Amino acid sequence: MPGARGPQRVTPKAMAVLCVLADNPDKVVSRSTLLEEVWPGTLPTDDVLTQAVTQLRKAFGAGAGDVAEGKRYIETIAKNGYRLTAPVEWLEDREPGGEEPIAPRASSAEPAPAPVAASDAPRPRVTRRVFVAGAMALALAMVSGTFMLMRAARAPAAAVPAPAHGVGAPARPYHLITSAPGFELSPTLSPDASMVAYAATVSGRRGTVILVQTTSSAQPRKLSEPPAADVSDSLPAWSPDGREIAFARTESNGRCRLMIVAANGGGAEREVARCDHNDLLSFDWTPDSDGLLFGTMTGPDPSPGIRVLELATGRWRQLDYDVGADDFDYAPRYSPDGKWIAFVRNPQLGDLWRMPAAGGKPELLTRLGTEIRGWSWLPDSRSILFGRRVDSQARLYRLDVANGRVDDLGLDDAQGPAVSASAGMLAFVHRRPQFGIYRVDPLTSPGAPVIKKRLFESSGRDTQPTISPDGRQLVFTSDRSGRFELWHADLSRPESLRPLEGVRPETRQAPMWSADSRKLLVAGWDERERASIYEVVPETGQATRLPIPLERPLQAVYLPDPTQLLMGAETGDGDMRLILYDRSRTPWRALQVVEGVSQARFDPVRRRVLFTRLSGDGLWQADLELRPESVRQVDATMPARWRYRTWAVTGNGDVDYLHRSPDCRARLSRIESGAPATYCLDSEKLGSTNGFSVDARTGAVYVALAAEDGTDIGFMALP
């Protein structure tokens, strides 16, 4: 677009709509035709098409600095469809030996023009209308994203052939080196990056095994030999000298062992330590390959912090550093130069920390309070690559340790990075799941069949289903329109499904309904990426940002007293607290605080506040005033601290907990019930980890289950 200050990001579906319109320039294309062409085989609502056209118009108007300008390019024909009013010219492929494209400039403020093929056709007159060449540049910028711009700024430009007709598919900066069905997880690279080891599901087993292969898409070989089909070998870690691989072995009875095996497959496996399968287990090698560095452990040999296991003697050595009794330090790793240890503290809402390799005072590196999905040092020992959940997906980011700057690498659906320090190569987990919302009929007895039905078919990721107290409305988060949004439907009218504008929801905390089912409290982000709490009226779509006296609010809960509100908030140092506020005056006044709370719910039946803690498993309760003397533990084992979001209050005041067991990937267990019960909702489909809900009137469960899932290992040169 002439005058645009940078590339405009739109979704693939929006680009597909543009292509259909470009195939019919200056002609009216009906809404039904567009829906059939772009969303074949589904039953989408008109809203998805409206959203796509809105995105295109915003992109087209960017050059003029006026969003309304974009409406000149796509005209709405009332009660019919849309028409592309700009002239369309199809450009020919570049002939071999033709003119080289212009190399992109290093500045991201003014991207260079996209390469255009040489042609004998007369040069079109430059007007304010869009040309297809502009659409091609828009598509290329959208698909390649930030990562390709970063590479273009650092390396000589390579010739990119222009697409013949329509949108081309630029080469990805990585290639997938695994393609088997199921899951390939936790990659670890050999020092020279010629080999990769990972945990994988294989046919005929419920557990995972360790596989090894070259990084050139070769067939893998099995490295570990689990003694039974329900035993899982996971978390492989390649030693710095390249000779051995350490991994964890867990059994269905809860036994956990740390094993080491020769990387070439020769020799027997040997046990070096015991662990607890309920832990979020983490370990890595010491730089000399003579020991293993462990994060916090709570099993048969517990540790409040980071320690080293000396393999030759079997002795444990605790590192001397500042660690609180409630802190859980996860995934510690030495820097390539051996001077530092970095780790994630309290990974439920985690941040990266660093301390000297010998111990000392830890230094907070990030202030994200986020779900970090794997991390690795970069070869310079001054940068860190980490995965982070953002909206409905995980992405990779680079952290500059010196100044705290965090850059998005532009890799979609990427997590679990593993870097080869000497070879400068990167392996990561590529996961692109599809989650659907299911209604599960009331569960009457553990032996009865589970009956469930999927609601609102789509090819997106639908999660966090939250049913209203009256059982008539459902809200959930989804990227089905190409953007991560909050969606609402009247269950008696499925055609009423629509996104609620004005709110970009938070994935870590589900929305909370008011008792009268008229309003919602939604944690989200404003246009300046500030954490905010919105009060939303679904009937009208009105969203109001509340005047929260907190910098990092994460959750809000209605109470019977309309002048009071419960707030969950991050403290900025890796901790969380629950605060009772009086909002009858401005600024709001804090009445009571409970430290270390990861999530809270209001139980209207027993008139109590239920909550989970960062520091351990279990469920706690307090009265509505959060008085310290009222705090007591309800259950000591459920929910697990790592699944702090997958529990919900039922209509009789009990608590349902969604988790995974060796024989069932989505299991619902009842807490604090007079007759404890457990149900397998689905033995094969994973349940989402960020929330579900129970209809207080009927007992029906609304849950997000993976309709399609699996992972592969990606491999590429470091950006």
N, C-alpha and C positions, 0 to 999 in steps of 0.2 A: 504494500500500500504506500503510495507516495506520501512522505511526511511522517510515516510511522517511526517511533523511536526504538522499536525492538520487535521481535517476533511475537505474534499473538497465539497463545496456546488454546486450541480447541480440541474437542474429542474426536476419535475416529468416526463415531456415528454422525457427528456434525459434518465432517468431511465427506462422508458417504452421501448425505443429503445434498451437499453442494455439487457432487459429481452427477447426481440424477438431474438436478436443475440445469447443470451445464450441458447435459445431453439434450436438453429441450430448451434452448435459449429463447427468451421472450415468449415462451408458451406457458400456459397455466398447467401446473402439475398438481393433480388432486391430492388431498391429504391421504386418502386411502392408497393411492399408488405409491406415495413416498413411504408409508408405513410398510407396505408389502415388499418394496424393494430393499429398504434399509434394515427392517426388523423381520425378516422372513421366518415363518414357522413359529412365531410367538403371538401373544395377544397383548400388545402394548396399548397403553392409553394415549390419547391425543397429547397429553402433557409432555411426553418424551420428544415428540416432534417439535412442539412449541419451544422447548428448551434448546433443541439443536439449532433452530432458526435464530433464537435470541443470541446464542453464542456467536453465530456467523455474523450477525448484524453488528455486535459489539466489536468483533475483529475488523470488519470492513470500515467501521467508523473511527478506528484508532488513529489513522493518519490525520484526520481532520480535527482530532481532539474533541469530537462530539459523537456520543454513542448514537444519537438520533440520525446522524449522517448515514449510518449503516442501513437504515430502512430504505434508502434510495436504491440499494442493490438487490434486495429481495422484497418484492411487493406482495402484500397479503391480499388475496382475492376472497372477499367475504363469502362464507358458506361454500367455499370450493377448495382453494389450495393456495399455492405460492407460485410466483413467477420471478425468474432471474432476469433483471432488466439490463444488465451490463452485456456488451458484446463479447462473444466467445471466439477465440482463435485457437485451434489445435496446432501445436508445434511438432515438427518432425523430429525423429531421432537424429542424434549427431552421427555423421558419417565417420568411419575410421580415419584417423589422421586429421580430423577437423580441428577447429580452433579450441585451444585450451580454455577452461573456465577461469574466471577471475578468482584469485585466491581470497578467501575471507580475511578481513582485517582483524587484528587482535582485539580491537575495542568492541566490547559487548553493547555499548550504547548505540553504535551505528553499524549494524551488521552489513557486510558487503552484499551486493545484489546476488541473487541465485543465478548459477550458470544457465545460459539460454542457448539452445542449439542454433547453429547457423542455418539460415533459410533464405531462399530466393524471393520469398513473399515480401511485399512492401512493408516497411516498418509502420506499425499502427500509430496513429496520432495520440499523443499523451493527453489524456483528459483525467477528470476526477473519477471516472468509472473504472471498475476493476477489470484487468485482463486475466486470462487464464494463467499467464506466466506468474502473476502475483499470487494466484491461488496455489500454484505449484510450490512457490517459495513458502507460502503459509503452511502447506502440508508438510514440507520438508522440515521446517522449523519446529512444527508441533511434534513430529515423530522422533526426530533426532534429539531435540531438547538440549538441555544445558550441557550434558556430557560431550556431545559432538562439538559444541561451541568452544568448550575448554580445550579439546584436542586440537581444533583448528587454530587456536591462538598459540599453541606450543609447537606444532609440527608443520612441515611443508604440506601444502594442500594437495590432495590427490584428486584426479579427475573423476567426477561423478556423472555418469550418463544420465541424460534427461529422459524422463518417462515418455513413452510414445503417445498414449492416450490415457487420461485420467491420472490418478495418483500412483507414483511408484512406491516401492518398499525399500527404503535405504537399508544398507547392510547394518546389522547390529554390531556394536563394538565388542561383543562377546559371542561365543558359540557354546551350545549345550553339549557337554561331553557324555551325558547319560540320557537315555530315552526309554528306559524300562517303565512299565506301569507301576504305580505305587509311589513310595517315598524314598528319596535319597537325601540324607541329612548329614550335618556336621562335617563338612569336608575339611581335610587337613593335607597340606602339600609337603612333599619331600623337599629338602633344602634346595635342590636344583630345579624344582617345579616340573620335573619330568613325570612324576607319579602323583596320584591323589588317592587317598583312602577316605572312606565315608561309611556311615551306617545306612543300611537299606532294608526295606521289606522285600521278601522273596516268597515265591509260591510255596505253599504247603507249611508255612510257619506263621505263628501269631506274633513272634518277636522279630527283632532285627538282627542282622549279622554285619560284620565288618567286611567290606569289599575293597579291593585295590585294583587300580588300572592305570594305564598311561593317560596323559592329559590330551590325547589325540583321538578321543571317542572310540577307543579299542574296547573289546569285550573284557569285563572285569573278572577277577578271580577271587574266590572266597578266602579270606585271611583267617578269620576266627571260626571256631567250631563249638557253638553252643551245645551243651549236653542234652537239651530237650527243646521241643518245638515252642514252648511258652517262655523260654529264656531269651532275654534281649541283650545283645552286645551293642554298645553305643559309645558316643563321645570319643572317637579315636583322636590321638594326638601324636604326631610324628616327632621323634627326637631330633635335636639340632644336628647330631652327627649322622643322621639318616639311617641308623642301624635298626631302630626298634620303634614299635608303635604301642602306646598305652591305651587302654580302653576300659570301660565299666561294663560289668556283667551283672544283670539283675534277674531275679527269679520271681515267679508268681507268689511265693510264700514270703516275700519281703527281703530275702537274703541278697546282699549286694557285695561284690568284690571288685577290686582294682586289679587288672591283669596287664601283663606285658608280653609281647610276642615279637619275634624277629620280623622286620619289615619285608624280607624276602620270602617269608613263609616257612623257612627252615627252623627246626627246633620246636620244642613244646611251649605251650603257654604257661606262664607262671603267675601265681597270685602274690601281690606285694602289700595289699592292705584290705581292710574291710570298710564298708560304708553303709549308709542307710538309704534305701531306695525312695524314701519320702523326701529326702533332701533335694534341693536344686543343686546337684553335685557339679563341681567344677574343679579342673586341675589342668596344669600345663607343666612342661619340662623346665628344669633349671638350665641356664646357658651351657653348662659343661656336660649335660646329659647324664649326670650322676644322681639326680634327684627329681622329685615331682613337687610342684608348688600347688597347694590346695587352698580353695576358698573356705568360708565358714562351713562347718559340718555339725550335725546334730545327732548322728547315729551312735553306734556302740562306742566310738572313740571321739567324743564331741570336742569341738574347738570353737571359741568365740570369735576367732579371726583367722588371718592368713598364717599358714605354717608350711614348712618344708619337710618332706619325707626323704631321708637319706637311704637310697636303695641298697647300698653295700651293707649297712648296719641295721636297717629297719627302724632307726630312731627318728622321732619327730622333733623338729626344732621350731618353736613358736617365734614369730617375728615380733619384735618390740615396737609397737606403734600405737597411736591413739585410736581406740575402737570402743564404742559404747556397748553396753550390755544388750541393747535391742538392735544393734547394727548387724546386718547380714552382708558380708563382703563376698562378691561373686566374680568368677572368671578372672582371677589375677594372672597377669602375664608380665614377664620381664621384657624390657625394651631391647632391641637388637644390640645396642651398645652395652647392655648389662648394667646400666646405671640406675634404672627406675623400675618400679612395679606399678602398673596401672590396674584398676579393677572397677567393678560396678558395685555401688553400695545401695542396698535395699532395692533389688531389681524389680519389685512390683511397680514402683514409680521411680525408676533409677536415674542415676547420673554417674558420669565417669570421674574417678579420683586418681591421684598419682602420689607416690611417696618414694623416697630413696630406697634402693634395692636392699639395704641393710636394715630398713625400718626407719621410724621417725614420725614426723607430723604429716598426715595426709593433706593434700591440696585438692580442693574441688575444681574440676576442669570444666564442667558443664553445669548449666542451671536449667535443665529441660524437664526434669520430673517425668520421664517418658518410659515407654516400654522398649528397652534396648534389646535388639535381637542379634546378638553376636557382635564381636568387635575384634580388631587386630591392629598391632603396631604397623606403621609403614617403615621402610628401610632406614629413613633418616633419624628415627627415634625422636622426632619432633612433631610427628603427625600421627593421627589415629583414624582408622577407617571403622565405621560402626553402622549397624543396621538399626533402623528405628521405625516403629509403627506410626504411620501418618494416615489419618482418615481410614480408608478401607484396605490399605496395603502397607507393605514394608518397603523402605527405600534405603539406599546407602548414602552415607554422608562422610565427609572428611573434616576432621577437627584439627586446627592448628593449635598445638598445646600452648605456644607462647602467648598468643593474643586472644584465644578463645573463639576465633572465627570458625563457623560451621558452614560448609558448602555442600549443597545437594549435588550428587554426581550424575543425576538424570537417569538412573537405572530403576525402572519400574519393577515391582514385585521381587525385590532382591533383599536377602538377609544372610546372616551367618557367614561373614567374610573371613577368608583365610589367605594370608599373604605369605609368599616366599620372599624372605628378606634379601637373599643373595641374587635371585633371578628376576625380581621385580615383576612377578606375576600374581594374579588374583583368582581365587576360586570362591564361589558363593552359591548359596541355595536360591534357586529360582522357583517361586511358588505363586501360582495364580489360581486360587480356589474360587468356587462359586458356591455361595451359601444361600439357602432358601428358608423362608419362614414356614414352620409347620404348626398346625394345631393338633395337640394330642388329647384324645378323649379322656375324661376323668379316670384316674387310676384307682381301681377298686381293691384289687388283691394282687400280690406279687406273682401269682401263677397265671393270672388272666392275660389274654393276648393284648398287646398294645396297638391301638388303632390311631393312626395319624393321617393327616391330609395336608398337602402343601398348598399354601395360599399365595396368590399374586405371582404367577410364573414370570421369570425374567432370566436374563443371562448375566445379571450383575451379582453383587455381593450384598445380601440383605441380612442385617444383624440387629441385635438389641431390641427384639420385639417387646413392647410394653403395653399391656392391656389396661384399659381404664377400669376404675372401681365398679362402674355399672356394667362392665362386660360388653359394651356396645362399640367401643372405639379401640383402634390399635395404631400405635405409632412405632416406627422402626427406622433405623438408619440404613442408607443404601447408596451405591454408586451406579444404580441402574440407568440413570440419565446421562452418565458420563462425568457427573460431579457428585461429591459426597454430600448428601442432603438428608434432612429429616422428612419422612413420608407419613401421611395420615390417611386413614380410611374408616368409614362407617361400615362395620362388618355386615350390616343388613343390606348394604348397597356397595358391592365390590367395585362398581364402576366409579365410585367416589374417590378412589385412590389418587392422591396428588402430593407433590412436594410442598412443604411449608417454607416459603421464601423468607430470606432475611436472617437465617441462622445456619452457620456451619457448625455442626454438632461435634462434640468431643467423643472419641471412641472409648475412653477409659471409664466413663460413668453414664449409665442409661438415664433417660429422662424420668421425671417423677410427676405423677398425676396429683391433682388436688382431690380432696375427698368427694367433691361434687362432680368430678369428671369434666369440668369446664376448662381447666387451665393445666399447663405443664411448666415445670421448672427444667430448663435445658442448659447443661454446661456446653459452652462453645467458644468460638474465636471471633473477634470482631475484624474489621477490615484492616486493622494495623497489627494483626496477629497477637492481640492481647487476650488472655484468658478472661472469659466473661460468663455471667449467668443471665439467661433470658427467661422471661415469663411469656409463654406463648398461649394464645387462644386459638385452638385448631379450627373452630367454626368460622372465624373471620380471617385467620391467618396472621393476625396482629402479633408482632414480637417486640417486647420491650426489654431493653438492657437495664438490669437492676443496678442501683447505686451501691455495689458491694464495697465495703471498706477494706478490701484485701487486694493484694497484687496478684496472687495466684490462686483464685478460687477453683475448685474442681468438682464440687457437688453441692446441691441444695435440696432440702427435704421440707415439705410442708408439715406443720404440726396443727393440732386442733385449735390452738390459739392463733388467730390470723395475724396478730402483732408479732409473732415469733417465727423464726426460721432456723433450721439446722444447716450449718455450712461445713463442708469438708474443704480443707485448704492445704496447700504445700507451704512449708516453712522456708524453702530456699536452700536448706542444707541437707536435703535427702530425707526429711521427715514429713509427717502429716499430722494434722490435728483436727478434731471435731469441735466446732464452736456453736454455742447457742446464742442467737442474736435477738435483741429487741429492736424491731424495725419500725416502731411507732414514731420515732424521731429521727432526724438527720443531723449528724451521721449516726449510723446504727451503733448500738451499744452492746458489747460482748457481756453476756451474763455468766457463762461457764465454759470451761475448756476441758477436753479429754485428749491427751497426747497419744501419738502413735496409732491413729485410726486410719485404716485404708478405705473402708466403705461403711455406710450406715443406712438403715431402713427404719421406718416408723411402723410399728405393729398396732393397728387401730383396735384389734380385738382385746389385747391384753394391755393396751395403753403403755407401751414401753418403747425405748429406742434400742434396736439391735445393731451390733457393729462387729467388724473384724479388725484385727490388728496387724501391723507390719511385722511385729517381732515374732509371731508364732502362729501355729494352727489353732483353730477353734473359733467359737462364737461367744460374744459377750453381750450383756444387756445393762441398761441404766434406766432410771426413771426419766420423765419428760423434762426435769430440771437439770439433768446430768449431774446430780449430786454425787460426790465421790463415794460416799458410803453406800450408794445404791448399785455401784458397779460390781458385777459378779460374772463368772464364766458360766455359759449355758452348756457348751459342749467343748471337750478338750481336743478333739481330732478333726472335726469338720466345721467349716471348710478348711482345706489346706491353705496356707498363707499365699501360695502361688495362684490359687483359683479364687481370689477374694471377691470376684465379681459375679460368680456363677451360683448365687443363692437368691431365694425369693421367699417372701412371707405368703403363706396360704390363707384361705378364708377363715380358718379356725385358729390362726395364730401360730401354727407350726411353721417350720422352715424346710423348704425343699432345696437340695444341693445337687447340682449337675457336675459330674466328674467322669473320669475314665477309669475302667478296671481292665485287668488282663483279658477278660472274656467279653467286654462290652465297651465300645468306643463312646457311647453316650448313655451314661447310667444316672438315674435320678434316685437319690436316697433321702429319706425323711429324717429330720433332726427333731429331737425333743417331742416326738410323738409317743402317745401311750402305747402304741404297737408299732415299733420301728419297722419300716418296710423299705425295700429297694426294688427298682424296676429298670429293666434294660429298654431304653427307648429305641436304640438302634445299635446292633452289634458291629456294623461296618462304617457308618457315617459318624464323623467327628462332630461334636457339638461346639458351637462358637464359645470362646472364652470371655466374652464381654457382656454377658447378661441374658436373662430370659425372665418370664413372668408367669404368674398363675392367676386365673380368673377366680376372684374371691367368692363369686356366687356359685359357680358350677364345679370348680376344681380343674377345669381344662388347663393344659399347659401350652404356652406359646414359646417355641424354641427355634433357634436357627441351627440347621444341620447342613453339613457339607453335601451339596448335590453332586458336585464334581470336585475332586481334590487330588493332590499329588505334587511331587517336587522333582526337580532335576538339578544337576550341578552345572553352573555356568563357569566359563574359564576365559580369561582375557589378560592383556597386558595392563599394568597399573596405569590409571589415568594420570 
